Amino acid sequence: SERAASVSDDGSAIVWDLASGKPAFRLEGHSHKAMGVAVSPDRRWIATAGWDRTVRLWDARNGRAGPVLKATEPMNTVAFVANGALVAAGGHDGFVWLWDRASGEFKGKLVGHERGVTQIAASADGKRILSAGIDRTVRLWDAEKGSEIAVFRHNEAQVYAVAFLPDGQRAVSAGR
């Protein structure tokens, strides 16, 4: 059956059964707002990002809790990259954090934003990351090398949302 996931100010996430419109199960674990959610390319994992300074992994089939990835700042957004091998998250410190999905091992940070990261998105092939920031920029990263490819200035306002277009060659951003 088709499902969707949502996160909430109460720290919970819900996996919804789209046919019935009812919750299939709840994901309980965050102790503060849950702000971001992502589903792995193979649809086996759900990641949630929260203001409790954690990114949490969950089994998408039954909601069983998996590894808890610890950060030092509240996290706003999460995505699976490198074909689901890495979990990327961004938050109040302006870094994009990277962890190994299978082991939970911290793999490093993408450094460039001068203020908080509001949203990240992964390209369809999982090789690139877009990040939106309070510093009025959108940044394009090489997920495998951990390097910045380009910086796009978003007029004179904070950027809150970013997405790749289906062709993978263009992106769209939305700001204040």
C-alpha positions as CSV (number, residue, x, y, z in Angstrom):
1,S,0.0,0.0,0.0
2,E,1.1,3.6,-0.6
3,R,2.3,5.5,2.4
4,A,3.5,9.0,3.3
5,A,5.4,10.4,6.3
6,S,4.9,13.7,8.2
7,V,6.6,15.3,11.2
8,S,5.2,17.6,13.8
9,D,5.9,20.2,16.5
10,D,5.1,17.6,19.2
11,G,8.2,15.7,18.1
12,S,6.3,12.8,16.6
13,A,6.3,11.5,13.0
14,I,3.4,9.7,11.5
15,V,3.4,7.2,8.6
16,W,0.1,7.5,6.9
17,D,-1.8,4.9,4.8
18,L,-2.8,6.9,1.8
19,A,-5.7,4.7,0.8
20,S,-7.5,4.9,4.2
21,G,-6.2,8.3,5.2
22,K,-5.4,6.9,8.6
23,P,-2.0,6.5,10.4
24,A,-0.2,3.2,9.8
25,F,2.0,4.0,12.8
26,R,3.7,6.7,14.8
27,L,7.4,7.3,15.2
28,E,8.1,8.4,18.8
29,G,11.5,9.5,20.0
30,H,12.3,13.2,19.4
31,S,12.1,15.3,22.6
32,H,11.5,18.5,20.7
33,K,10.0,19.6,17.4
34,A,10.5,17.2,14.5
35,M,11.2,19.5,11.5
36,G,12.4,17.3,8.6
37,V,11.6,13.9,7.1
38,A,13.0,11.9,4.3
39,V,12.6,8.4,2.8
40,S,15.5,6.4,1.5
41,P,15.7,5.6,-2.2
42,D,15.0,1.9,-1.5
43,R,12.0,3.0,0.7
44,R,13.3,0.9,3.6
45,W,14.3,3.7,5.9
46,I,12.7,6.9,7.2
47,A,14.9,9.7,8.6
48,T,13.6,12.5,10.9
49,A,15.4,15.6,11.9
50,G,14.6,17.4,15.1
51,W,15.3,20.4,17.3
52,D,16.4,17.9,20.0
53,R,19.8,17.9,18.1
54,T,19.2,14.4,16.6
55,V,18.5,12.7,13.3
56,R,16.6,9.5,13.9
57,L,16.4,6.5,11.6
58,W,13.3,4.3,11.4
59,D,12.4,1.1,9.7
60,A,9.8,2.2,7.1
61,R,8.0,-1.2,7.1
62,N,7.2,-1.3,10.8
63,G,8.4,1.9,12.5
64,R,11.0,0.2,14.6
65,A,13.6,2.7,15.8
66,G,17.1,2.5,14.3
67,P,20.2,4.5,14.9
68,V,20.1,7.9,16.5
69,L,22.5,10.3,14.9
70,K,23.6,13.1,17.3
71,A,24.4,16.7,16.3
72,T,25.3,19.7,18.4
73,E,22.6,22.0,17.2
74,P,18.9,21.8,16.4
75,M,18.3,20.1,13.0
76,N,15.8,21.4,10.4
77,T,16.1,19.1,7.4
78,V,17.3,15.7,6.3
79,A,17.9,13.8,3.1
80,F,19.4,10.5,1.9
81,V,22.3,11.0,-0.5
82,A,24.9,8.8,-2.2
83,N,22.1,6.3,-3.2
84,G,21.0,6.1,0.4
85,A,24.4,5.3,1.8
86,L,24.6,8.6,3.6
87,V,22.2,10.7,5.6
88,A,22.6,14.4,5.3
89,A,21.0,17.0,7.7
90,G,21.2,20.7,8.1
91,G,20.3,22.9,11.1
92,H,20.9,26.0,13.1
93,D,24.7,25.9,12.9
94,G,24.9,26.4,9.2
95,F,26.6,23.1,8.4
96,V,25.3,20.1,6.4
97,W,26.2,17.1,8.5
98,L,26.8,13.7,7.0
99,W,26.5,10.2,8.6
100,D,26.9,6.7,7.3
101,R,23.3,5.3,7.1
102,A,24.3,1.7,8.0
103,S,26.7,2.3,10.9
104,G,25.5,5.7,12.1
105,E,29.2,6.9,11.9
106,F,29.7,10.6,11.6
107,K,31.4,11.3,8.3
108,G,31.9,15.1,8.4
109,K,30.3,18.5,7.6
110,L,29.8,20.6,4.5
111,V,31.0,24.0,5.5
112,G,29.9,27.2,3.6
113,H,26.7,28.6,4.9
114,E,27.2,31.6,7.2
115,R,23.9,31.0,9.1
116,G,21.3,28.2,9.6
117,V,20.4,25.7,6.9
118,T,16.6,25.6,6.4
119,Q,16.3,22.8,3.8
120,I,18.4,20.3,1.9
121,A,17.5,18.2,-1.2
122,A,19.3,15.3,-2.9
123,S,19.6,15.0,-6.7
124,A,17.8,12.0,-8.2
125,D,21.2,10.2,-8.7
126,G,22.1,11.0,-5.0
127,K,25.4,12.6,-6.0
128,R,24.6,16.2,-5.3
129,I,23.0,18.1,-2.5
130,L,21.3,21.5,-2.6
131,S,21.0,23.5,0.6
132,A,19.0,26.6,1.4
133,G,20.0,29.0,4.0
134,I,19.2,32.0,6.2
135,D,22.4,33.6,4.7
136,R,20.3,34.2,1.5
137,T,22.1,31.5,-0.5
138,V,21.4,28.2,-2.2
139,R,24.5,26.0,-2.3
140,L,25.2,23.0,-4.5
141,W,27.5,20.3,-3.1
142,D,29.2,17.2,-4.4
143,A,27.9,14.6,-1.9
144,E,30.7,12.1,-2.6
145,K,33.6,14.5,-2.4
146,G,32.1,16.7,0.3
147,S,32.9,19.8,-1.7
148,E,31.0,22.9,-2.7
149,I,30.3,23.2,-6.4
150,A,28.4,26.5,-6.6
151,V,26.8,29.3,-4.6
152,F,23.6,30.9,-5.8
153,R,22.5,34.3,-4.3
154,H,18.8,34.4,-3.6
155,N,18.0,38.1,-3.9
156,E,18.0,39.7,-0.5
157,A,16.0,37.3,1.6
158,Q,16.4,34.1,3.6
159,V,15.9,30.9,1.6
160,Y,13.5,28.4,3.1
161,A,13.0,25.7,0.4
162,V,14.9,24.2,-2.4
163,A,14.4,21.3,-4.8
164,F,15.9,19.8,-7.9
165,L,13.8,19.8,-11.1
166,P,13.3,16.4,-12.7
167,D,16.0,17.1,-15.4
168,G,18.7,17.3,-12.6
169,Q,20.1,20.4,-14.3
170,R,18.0,23.0,-12.7
171,A,16.6,23.8,-9.3
172,V,14.0,25.9,-7.7
173,S,14.2,27.9,-4.4
174,A,11.7,29.8,-2.4
175,G,12.5,32.5,0.1
176,R,11.1,35.0,2.5
